[in-house]
Amino acid sequence: MNIDGVKIDGIFEKRLNRFVASVKIKNKSHKVHVPNSGRLAELLIPGARVILRKADNPARKYPYDLIMVYSDDILVSIDSTLPAKLLAAELSKDKLFDVSYEFVKTEVSYGKSRFDIGLGKNGEIFYFIEVKGVTLVEKRRAFFPDAPTERGARHMLELAKAKKEGYGAGVFFIVQREDADMFSPNDSMDRNFGEALRIAVKAGVEVFAYNCLVSRDEILLFKPLPVKI
């Protein structure tokens, strides 16, 4: 998947709130948008090299998005909008797992809920997918979440409910970096999410994890990772 737009290098200074950070560009500080509500504490540290993308809308309050950060020499995508788009694009091209479907739809409704992706055939959605972007990697194991997420736990329980009602259901953890060899829920950060994921697994929800190859202009699914729940 191409990452379009004009890219600019910068040096991270500090996070001002969940969605705004201060970044130095050519020795001048700028406020930039952070498209990720996670803590990113191990990535967004003063002095870190980052990549910004210039916003298409010149009238926008913050003219740059902070889309990538270097962790040592590993480039990490932190744009939380990318994983669902990436997976939808890949599922439209290739069958990543053993489910036969005719079309892929994004932002699909289920009751009062909404999942990232639906797989369909004969004009009907029969398989729901929720996608979670992962940026935290420790000793080559990827973890989600990096901050408590009631919404994430709710998604897992909703997938379990859909499965019990006869739908197919799966969750994909897209690790937005290449240096991960396996995936686990981050129980030390959010035990409730881990328990909700395990409830979903017991209900028959499928769990997948992939790491990614990340460059300035492209992000690609790289390889499936073993999942240890």
C-alpha positions in Angstrom: 0.0 0.0 0.0 1.4 3.3 -1.0 1.7 6.1 1.5 1.1 9.2 -0.6 1.9 12.8 0.1 4.9 15.0 0.7 7.1 13.7 3.5 9.3 15.8 5.8 11.9 14.7 8.4 11.7 16.1 11.9 12.9 15.6 15.5 10.3 14.8 18.1 10.2 17.2 21.1 7.2 16.4 23.2 3.6 15.3 23.2 1.2 18.1 24.0 -1.9 16.0 24.2 -3.3 12.8 22.7 -3.4 14.2 19.2 -0.9 17.0 19.1 2.9 17.0 19.4 5.7 19.4 19.1 8.3 18.5 16.4 11.3 20.4 15.3 11.7 20.9 11.6 14.9 22.6 10.4 15.5 24.0 14.0 12.0 25.4 14.3 9.2 23.9 16.5 5.9 23.1 14.9 2.7 21.7 16.4 1.7 18.6 14.4 -1.2 16.1 14.5 -0.6 12.7 15.9 -3.0 10.2 14.2 -2.9 7.7 17.1 -4.5 7.9 20.5 -2.2 5.3 22.0 0.5 6.2 24.5 3.4 5.4 22.2 5.6 6.0 25.2 8.5 3.8 24.0 8.5 5.5 20.6 7.7 9.2 21.0 10.7 10.2 23.1 12.5 13.5 22.9 15.1 13.4 20.1 13.5 10.6 18.2 13.6 10.9 14.4 10.2 11.2 12.9 8.6 11.5 9.5 5.8 13.9 8.9 3.3 14.1 6.0 2.1 17.5 4.8 -1.7 17.8 5.0 -3.7 18.1 1.8 -5.9 20.8 3.2 -3.8 24.1 3.6 -6.5 25.5 5.9 -6.2 22.8 8.5 -5.1 23.8 12.0 -2.0 21.6 12.0 -0.3 21.4 8.6 1.6 18.1 9.3 0.7 14.6 10.4 3.3 12.6 12.4 3.0 9.3 10.6 6.3 7.4 11.3 9.0 7.3 14.0 12.4 5.5 14.1 13.0 3.0 16.9 16.7 2.7 16.6 16.9 1.8 12.9 13.4 0.3 12.6 10.8 2.5 10.9 7.5 2.3 12.7 4.2 3.4 11.2 2.0 5.1 13.9 -0.9 6.1 11.7 -3.8 4.2 13.3 -6.0 4.7 10.2 -3.6 2.6 8.0 -4.0 -1.0 9.2 -7.7 -1.4 8.3 -7.1 0.2 4.9 -4.1 -2.1 4.3 -5.9 -5.3 5.3 -8.9 -4.4 3.2 -6.7 -3.8 0.2 -4.9 -7.1 0.8 -8.1 -9.1 1.2 -9.4 -7.6 -2.0 -6.3 -9.0 -3.8 -5.5 -12.2 -1.9 -7.1 -14.8 0.3 -5.1 -14.5 3.5 -7.0 -17.3 5.3 -9.3 -20.2 4.6 -12.5 -18.4 4.0 -14.3 -18.2 0.6 -15.8 -14.8 -0.2 -16.9 -12.7 -3.2 -16.4 -9.1 -1.9 -14.8 -7.0 0.8 -16.6 -4.1 2.4 -15.3 -1.6 4.9 -17.1 -0.1 7.9 -19.9 -2.7 8.2 -22.7 -2.5 10.7 -23.6 -5.3 13.1 -26.5 -4.4 15.4 -25.6 -1.1 17.0 -21.9 -1.8 16.4 -19.6 -1.3 13.5 -16.6 -3.5 12.4 -13.7 -2.5 10.2 -14.3 -5.0 7.5 -17.0 -7.4 6.3 -16.6 -10.3 3.9 -19.5 -11.2 1.7 -21.0 -13.5 -0.8 -24.4 -13.6 -2.5 -24.8 -9.9 -1.6 -24.7 -10.5 2.2 -22.0 -10.0 4.8 -21.2 -13.3 6.5 -17.9 -12.6 8.2 -16.9 -9.7 10.4 -13.3 -8.5 10.9 -12.0 -6.0 13.5 -8.5 -4.7 12.8 -6.1 -3.4 15.5 -2.9 -1.5 14.8 0.1 -2.5 16.9 3.2 -0.4 17.5 4.6 -1.9 20.8 7.3 -4.5 20.4 9.4 -5.8 23.3 12.1 -8.4 22.7 10.6 -9.2 19.3 7.1 -9.8 20.8 4.3 -7.5 19.7 1.7 -6.4 22.3 -1.7 -4.8 22.1 -2.9 -2.5 23.5 -0.3 0.1 24.7 -3.0 1.9 26.7 -6.2 0.8 28.3 -9.0 0.4 25.7 -12.6 -0.2 26.8 -13.6 0.1 23.1 -11.2 -2.6 22.1 -12.5 -5.0 24.7 -16.0 -4.2 23.6 -15.1 -5.1 20.0 -13.8 -8.5 21.1 -17.1 -9.3 23.0 -19.1 -8.1 20.0 -17.2 -10.4 17.7 -17.9 -13.3 20.2 -21.6 -12.4 20.0 -21.6 -12.3 16.2 -19.9 -15.7 16.2 -22.5 -17.2 18.5 -25.2 -15.8 16.2 -23.8 -17.8 13.3 -21.5 -15.3 11.6 -17.9 -15.8 10.9 -15.7 -13.5 13.0 -12.0 -12.6 13.2 -9.6 -10.1 14.6 -6.4 -9.1 12.8 -3.5 -7.5 14.7 -1.4 -5.6 12.2 2.0 -4.9 13.7 3.1 -1.6 12.0 6.8 -2.6 12.0 8.9 -5.5 10.9 10.8 -6.5 14.1 8.2 -8.8 15.7 8.2 -12.6 15.7 5.0 -13.2 17.7 2.0 -11.5 19.2 0.3 -11.5 22.6 -2.3 -9.4 24.3 -0.8 -6.9 26.7 -2.3 -8.1 30.0 0.1 -6.0 32.1 -1.4 -2.8 30.5 -5.1 -3.9 30.1 -6.1 -7.2 31.6 -9.8 -6.6 30.6 -8.8 -6.5 26.9 -6.9 -9.7 27.2 -9.8 -11.4 29.0 -12.2 -10.2 26.3 -9.9 -11.6 23.6 -9.8 -14.9 25.3 -13.6 -15.0 25.6 -13.8 -14.3 21.9 -11.4 -17.1 21.1 -13.4 -19.5 23.2 -16.5 -18.5 21.2 -14.7 -19.4 18.0 -13.4 -16.0 16.9 -10.3 -16.4 14.8 -7.1 -14.4 15.7 -4.5 -13.4 13.2 -1.3 -11.3 13.4 1.0 -9.9 10.7 4.0 -7.7 10.8 4.8 -5.2 8.1 7.5 -3.9 6.0 7.5 -0.1 6.4 9.3 2.5 4.2 8.7 6.2 3.7 6.4 5.6 0.8 4.9 2.2 1.4 3.6 -0.3 4.0 3.2 -4.0 3.1 2.0 -7.0 5.0 5.2 -9.1 5.6 4.5 -12.4 7.3 2.0 -14.0 9.6 3.0 -14.2 13.3 2.3 -16.9 15.8 -0.3 -15.8 18.4 0.1 -16.6 22.1 -3.1 -15.8 24.0 
